[in-house]
Amino acid sequence: MGILPYTAMTYGLTAVISLLVVAIIVGISKLTSRPGQTDDGEGEP
């Protein structure tokens, strides 16, 4: 495998892992927050 395909593969893999970690953190945050509570200010006052 050449250096360019290897670099592209590792860069893509890093991006996928980063997005997956962010999605897991957001999911855990939504699960642990109370139903009436929102972090972005939207929803019930």
MDTraj code that builds the backbone (N, CA, C; nanometers):
import mdtraj as md
import numpy as np

residues = "MET GLY ILE LEU PRO TYR THR ALA MET THR TYR GLY LEU THR ALA VAL ILE SER LEU LEU VAL VAL ALA ILE ILE VAL GLY ILE SER LYS LEU THR SER ARG PRO GLY GLN THR ASP ASP GLY GLU GLY GLU PRO".split()
xyz = np.array([
    [0.0849, -0.1186, 0.0000],
    [0.0000, 0.0000, 0.0000],
    [0.0891, 0.1244, 0.0000],
    [0.0545, 0.2189, -0.0866],
    [0.1333, 0.3417, -0.0946],
    [0.1088, 0.4331, 0.0244],
    [0.1860, 0.5377, 0.0278],
    [0.1767, 0.6297, 0.1416],
    [0.0491, 0.7131, 0.1363],
    [0.0035, 0.7506, 0.0164],
    [-0.1165, 0.8334, 0.0074],
    [-0.2436, 0.7583, 0.0479],
    [-0.2663, 0.6368, -0.0024],
    [-0.3855, 0.5629, 0.0451],
    [-0.3805, 0.5349, 0.1951],
    [-0.2625, 0.5051, 0.2467],
    [-0.2487, 0.4792, 0.3897],
    [-0.2794, 0.6053, 0.4709],
    [-0.2299, 0.7192, 0.4242],
    [-0.2566, 0.8459, 0.4923],
    [-0.4052, 0.8791, 0.4886],
    [-0.4680, 0.8616, 0.3738],
    [-0.6109, 0.8894, 0.3615],
    [-0.6926, 0.7965, 0.4507],
    [-0.6526, 0.6690, 0.4561],
    [-0.7242, 0.5725, 0.5393],
    [-0.7130, 0.6087, 0.6873],
    [-0.5932, 0.6427, 0.7321],
    [-0.5756, 0.6758, 0.8734],
    [-0.6464, 0.8068, 0.9088],
    [-0.6447, 0.9034, 0.8177],
    [-0.7143, 1.0296, 0.8417],
    [-0.8650, 1.0067, 0.8514],
    [-0.9185, 0.9272, 0.7597],
    [-1.0613, 0.8951, 0.7630],
    [-1.0992, 0.8179, 0.8879],
    [-1.0149, 0.7237, 0.9277],
    [-1.0413, 0.6455, 1.0480],
    [-1.0400, 0.7351, 1.1718],
    [-0.9482, 0.8290, 1.1766],
    [-0.9425, 0.9231, 1.2887],
    [-1.0688, 1.0083, 1.2944],
    [-1.1161, 1.0548, 1.1803],
    [-1.2375, 1.1361, 1.1765],
    [-1.3583, 1.0551, 1.2226],
    [-1.3690, 0.9300, 1.1784],
    [-1.4813, 0.8445, 1.2176],
    [-1.4791, 0.8187, 1.3678],
    [-1.3630, 0.7883, 1.4221],
    [-1.3517, 0.7626, 1.5659],
    [-1.3876, 0.8882, 1.6454],
    [-1.3420, 1.0038, 1.5995],
    [-1.3723, 1.1285, 1.6697],
    [-1.5227, 1.1553, 1.6715],
    [-1.5889, 1.1394, 1.5581],
    [-1.7331, 1.1609, 1.5521],
    [-1.8074, 1.0602, 1.6388],
    [-1.7591, 0.9361, 1.6422],
    [-1.8216, 0.8333, 1.7245],
    [-1.8106, 0.8683, 1.8724],
    [-1.6950, 0.9154, 1.9145],
    [-1.6761, 0.9546, 2.0547],
    [-1.7669, 1.0718, 2.0900],
    [-1.7773, 1.1706, 2.0013],
    [-1.8661, 1.2843, 2.0263],
    [-2.0111, 1.2374, 2.0362],
    [-2.0532, 1.1466, 1.9479],
    [-2.1897, 1.0955, 1.9513],
    [-2.2175, 1.0211, 2.0818],
    [-2.1213, 0.9434, 2.1296],
    [-2.1379, 0.8709, 2.2557],
    [-2.1513, 0.9696, 2.3719],
    [-2.0684, 1.0732, 2.3730],
    [-2.0743, 1.1719, 2.4812],
    [-2.2085, 1.2451, 2.4802],
    [-2.2553, 1.2846, 2.3627],
    [-2.3841, 1.3532, 2.3531],
    [-2.4973, 1.2603, 2.3966],
    [-2.4915, 1.1345, 2.3563],
    [-2.5939, 1.0380, 2.3965],
    [-2.5975, 1.0174, 2.5465],
    [-2.4821, 1.0026, 2.6082],
    [-2.4761, 0.9861, 2.7538],
    [-2.5286, 1.1117, 2.8230],
    [-2.4946, 1.2275, 2.7699],
    [-2.5421, 1.3530, 2.8285],
    [-2.6940, 1.3622, 2.8225],
    [-2.7528, 1.3212, 2.7104],
    [-2.8981, 1.3250, 2.6977],
    [-2.9646, 1.2216, 2.7884],
    [-2.9027, 1.1069, 2.8055],
    [-2.9607, 1.0040, 2.8915],
    [-2.9543, 1.0424, 3.0388],
    [-2.8481, 1.1092, 3.0786],
    [-2.8309, 1.1417, 3.2198],
    [-2.9019, 1.2699, 3.2598],
    [-2.9384, 1.3537, 3.1632],
    [-3.0090, 1.4770, 3.1978],
    [-3.1556, 1.4460, 3.2267],
    [-3.2155, 1.5292, 3.3092],
    [-3.3562, 1.5088, 3.3428],
    [-3.4430, 1.5430, 3.2222],
    [-3.5628, 1.4809, 3.2127],
    [-3.6479, 1.5010, 3.0939],
    [-3.6876, 1.6464, 3.0703],
    [-3.7113, 1.7251, 3.1740],
    [-3.7552, 1.8627, 3.1558],
    [-3.6415, 1.9610, 3.1405],
    [-3.5187, 1.9127, 3.1470],
    [-3.4026, 2.0011, 3.1462],
    [-3.3336, 1.9946, 3.0104],
    [-3.3041, 2.1130, 2.9537],
    [-3.2310, 2.1168, 2.8274],
    [-3.1064, 2.2008, 2.8447],
    [-3.0027, 2.1686, 2.7694],
    [-2.8760, 2.2393, 2.7809],
    [-2.8695, 2.3614, 2.6891],
    [-2.9494, 2.3627, 2.5830],
    [-2.9380, 2.4693, 2.4836],
    [-3.0411, 2.5809, 2.5017],
    [-3.1186, 2.5761, 2.6074],
    [-3.2132, 2.6829, 2.6349],
    [-3.3470, 2.6671, 2.5657],
    [-3.3630, 2.5649, 2.4858],
    [-3.4904, 2.5427, 2.4192],
    [-3.5807, 2.4579, 2.5077],
    [-3.7105, 2.4556, 2.4729],
    [-3.8022, 2.3728, 2.5494],
    [-3.8815, 2.4563, 2.6481],
    [-3.9267, 2.3913, 2.7532],
    [-4.0096, 2.4593, 2.8509],
    [-3.9268, 2.5561, 2.9342],
    [-3.9863, 2.6690, 2.9707],
    [-3.9130, 2.7686, 3.0503],
    [-3.8904, 2.7221, 3.1932],
])
top = md.Topology()
chain = top.add_chain()
for i, resn in enumerate(residues, 1):
    res = top.add_residue(resn, chain, resSeq=i)
    for name in ("N", "CA", "C"):
        top.add_atom(name, md.element.get_by_symbol(name[0]), res)
traj = md.Trajectory(xyz[None], top)
